Amino acid sequence: MRVAIVGGPGVGKSTLVRQLADLYHNGSYGEGEKGVWDPRVLQDIADGENAVGVTEYFARLYDANYRDAAENDRPGKVIFFEGARITLEAHIAEYPEQHHDALRAVLPIGDWWDPDKTIVLTSSSDTIEKHIRLRNRPHESAENMVRRFRLIDAEFRRLAPGHKNTVVINRDSREFHEREGLIGIIELAGLPMFPEISYKRL
């Protein structure tokens, strides 16, 4: 089973992907960040430049993840991904209208990914701003990240009903480092429950 976790910047996708993969004792495929991406990508995202190049870069990154997972998927396994075709679509909103046709031409790269479930994480801007300020990454401007989040989050909410097996979950007041928060996401998304590793006090 392949589960995509998507949402605007700073909403907690990477954390949730890692935590759920650990909980299910399976691998996961994150999209990475600074240190993993080509160094020019962050600059172009910050400057709003090279719309098609940035989008195609992430499409190829996701494609590599889905291709690798196709070799490792099997019955009873739950594999988590950060990113799906809807991600490429939602980020189109960041760029001026004149780029939209060229950006849509990149979307077919993701046509075959077809996750069994897509979780769209959404949140209030206040929560996003708090999380961005807490992680305090030098390459992120909190104001710009919140602006981008509002744009992209609105697109995810608009697009979600048109994507099969997609559920929108508000992550406000949900802590992804706590068992209760993770179980809440699993239940809301309708995922099979993880296999519990038994613990004995000897």
C-alpha positions as CSV (number, residue, x, y, z in Angstrom):
1,M,0.0,0.0,0.0
2,R,1.3,3.4,-1.0
3,V,0.3,6.5,1.0
4,A,1.2,10.0,-0.1
5,I,1.4,12.8,2.5
6,V,1.2,16.3,0.9
7,G,0.5,19.9,2.0
8,G,1.9,23.4,2.0
9,P,5.4,24.3,3.1
10,G,6.0,23.9,6.9
11,V,2.8,21.9,7.6
12,G,4.8,18.9,8.9
13,K,4.8,16.5,6.0
14,S,8.4,15.3,6.5
15,T,7.9,14.7,10.2
16,L,4.7,12.8,9.7
17,V,6.3,10.6,6.9
18,R,9.2,9.7,9.1
19,Q,7.1,9.0,12.2
20,L,4.6,6.9,10.4
21,A,7.3,4.9,8.5
22,D,8.9,4.2,11.9
23,L,5.6,3.2,13.4
24,Y,4.8,0.8,10.6
25,H,8.4,-0.5,10.5
26,N,8.6,0.2,6.8
27,G,10.7,2.5,4.6
28,S,9.6,6.0,3.5
29,Y,10.4,8.4,0.7
30,G,10.8,12.1,1.7
31,E,11.3,14.9,-0.7
32,G,14.4,16.1,1.1
33,E,15.4,19.7,1.7
34,K,18.6,21.8,1.9
35,G,21.6,19.4,1.6
36,V,19.6,17.0,-0.6
37,W,18.4,19.3,-3.3
38,D,20.5,20.9,-6.0
39,P,21.6,24.2,-4.3
40,R,20.1,26.3,-7.0
41,V,16.6,25.0,-6.3
42,L,16.2,26.9,-2.9
43,Q,17.3,30.1,-4.5
44,D,14.9,29.8,-7.4
45,I,12.0,29.0,-5.1
46,A,12.8,32.0,-2.9
47,D,13.1,34.3,-5.9
48,G,10.0,32.8,-7.7
49,E,12.2,32.0,-10.7
50,N,12.5,29.1,-13.1
51,A,8.9,27.9,-12.4
52,V,9.0,25.0,-14.9
53,G,12.5,23.9,-14.0
54,V,11.7,23.8,-10.2
55,T,8.4,21.9,-10.9
56,E,10.1,19.4,-13.2
57,Y,12.9,18.9,-10.7
58,F,10.5,17.8,-8.0
59,A,8.4,15.7,-10.4
60,R,11.6,13.8,-11.3
61,L,12.5,13.5,-7.6
62,Y,9.1,12.1,-6.8
63,D,9.2,9.8,-9.8
64,A,12.5,8.3,-8.7
65,N,10.9,7.6,-5.3
66,Y,7.8,6.0,-6.7
67,R,9.9,3.9,-9.1
68,D,12.0,2.5,-6.3
69,A,8.9,1.8,-4.1
70,A,7.3,-0.1,-7.0
71,E,10.1,-2.7,-6.5
72,N,9.6,-2.9,-2.8
73,D,5.8,-2.8,-2.4
74,R,4.0,-6.0,-1.4
75,P,0.8,-7.0,0.4
76,G,0.6,-6.0,4.0
77,K,3.2,-3.3,3.6
78,V,2.5,0.4,4.0
79,I,5.0,2.8,2.3
80,F,4.8,6.5,2.9
81,F,5.8,9.2,0.3
82,E,6.1,13.0,0.7
83,G,4.6,14.3,-2.5
84,A,2.2,13.2,-5.2
85,R,0.8,14.6,-8.5
86,I,-1.5,16.9,-6.6
87,T,1.6,18.5,-5.1
88,L,2.8,19.5,-8.6
89,E,-0.7,20.9,-9.4
90,A,-1.0,22.9,-6.1
91,H,2.4,24.6,-6.5
92,I,1.3,26.1,-9.9
93,A,-0.5,28.8,-7.8
94,E,2.9,30.2,-6.7
95,Y,3.8,31.3,-10.2
96,P,2.4,34.0,-12.6
97,E,-0.4,32.9,-15.1
98,Q,1.9,33.1,-18.1
99,H,3.8,30.0,-16.8
100,H,0.7,27.9,-16.0
101,D,0.4,26.1,-19.4
102,A,4.1,25.1,-19.3
103,L,3.7,23.9,-15.7
104,R,0.7,21.8,-16.6
105,A,2.8,20.1,-19.3
106,V,5.0,18.7,-16.5
107,L,2.0,17.0,-14.7
108,P,1.9,13.8,-16.8
109,I,5.2,12.7,-15.2
110,G,3.0,11.9,-12.1
111,D,0.1,10.2,-13.9
112,W,1.3,6.7,-13.1
113,W,2.1,7.2,-9.4
114,D,-1.5,6.6,-8.2
115,P,-1.1,6.2,-4.4
116,D,-3.7,4.1,-2.7
117,K,-4.3,7.0,-0.3
118,T,-3.4,10.7,-0.3
119,I,-3.4,12.6,2.9
120,V,-3.6,16.4,2.4
121,L,-2.4,18.1,5.6
122,T,-3.8,21.6,6.1
123,S,-3.4,24.1,9.0
124,S,-4.0,27.6,10.1
125,S,-1.4,30.2,9.1
126,D,-0.7,30.9,12.8
127,T,0.3,27.3,13.3
128,I,2.5,27.3,10.2
129,E,4.2,30.6,11.3
130,K,4.9,29.2,14.8
131,H,6.4,26.0,13.3
132,I,8.6,27.9,10.8
133,R,9.9,30.2,13.5
134,L,10.6,27.3,15.8
135,R,12.7,25.4,13.2
136,N,14.6,28.7,12.5
137,R,16.2,27.7,9.2
138,P,18.4,30.5,7.9
139,H,17.3,29.9,4.3
140,E,13.6,30.4,5.2
141,S,11.9,33.8,5.6
142,A,8.9,33.2,7.9
143,E,6.8,35.9,6.1
144,N,7.5,34.4,2.6
145,M,6.9,30.9,3.8
146,V,3.5,31.9,5.3
147,R,2.6,33.7,2.1
148,R,3.5,30.6,0.1
149,F,1.6,28.4,2.5
150,R,-1.6,30.3,2.2
151,L,-1.5,30.2,-1.6
152,I,-0.6,26.5,-1.8
153,D,-2.8,25.4,1.0
154,A,-5.8,27.0,-0.7
155,E,-5.0,25.0,-3.9
156,F,-4.6,21.7,-2.1
157,R,-8.1,22.2,-0.5
158,R,-9.6,23.1,-3.9
159,L,-8.0,20.2,-5.8
160,A,-8.4,17.5,-3.2
161,P,-12.1,16.6,-4.0
162,G,-11.0,15.8,-7.6
163,H,-8.4,13.3,-6.6
164,K,-9.6,9.8,-5.7
165,N,-8.7,8.3,-2.3
166,T,-7.8,11.7,-0.9
167,V,-8.6,12.9,2.6
168,V,-8.0,16.4,4.0
169,I,-6.8,16.5,7.6
170,N,-6.4,19.7,9.7
171,R,-3.1,19.2,11.6
172,D,-3.8,22.0,14.1
173,S,-3.4,20.7,17.7
174,R,-2.0,17.4,16.4
175,E,1.4,16.5,17.6
176,F,3.3,14.2,15.3
177,H,5.8,13.2,18.0
178,E,3.1,11.8,20.2
179,R,1.4,8.4,19.8
180,E,-2.1,9.9,20.2
181,G,-1.5,12.4,17.3
182,L,-0.2,9.6,15.0
183,I,-3.1,7.3,15.7
184,G,-5.5,10.2,15.1
185,I,-4.0,10.7,11.6
186,I,-4.2,6.9,10.9
187,E,-7.8,6.7,11.9
188,L,-8.9,9.9,10.0
189,A,-7.1,8.6,6.9
190,G,-8.6,5.2,7.2
191,L,-5.2,3.4,7.1
192,P,-4.7,-0.1,8.4
193,M,-3.4,0.0,11.9
194,F,0.3,-0.5,12.4
195,P,1.7,-3.8,13.8
196,E,2.4,-3.2,17.5
197,I,5.7,-4.4,18.8
198,S,4.9,-6.0,22.2
199,Y,6.7,-4.7,25.2
200,K,7.1,-6.8,28.4
201,R,8.4,-5.7,31.8
202,L,10.7,-8.6,32.8
